[in-house]
Amino acid sequence: MPSIVGGVKINSVGTGGIVNIGDALYLSPKVTSKSYAGSGSFNTGDFLNTNNGLSNTNTLDNDLLEADNPVNT
């Protein structure tokens, strides 16, 4: 659907970032990454209380190329 966009100021765009103003059918990032972290690692906010007990993070990845990574295809 067409729209009217006013003034736009873009201070910076990181490597692999996408800037879209207007209509788009499909946007795909140009850079992907994989993050490993244990339980409760990515919590944000004030006054957190996490009780995890024993925790183990499996980082085993036998793939040479990721199937959903557009950089490797």
Helices and strands as residue ranges (DSSP letters): none
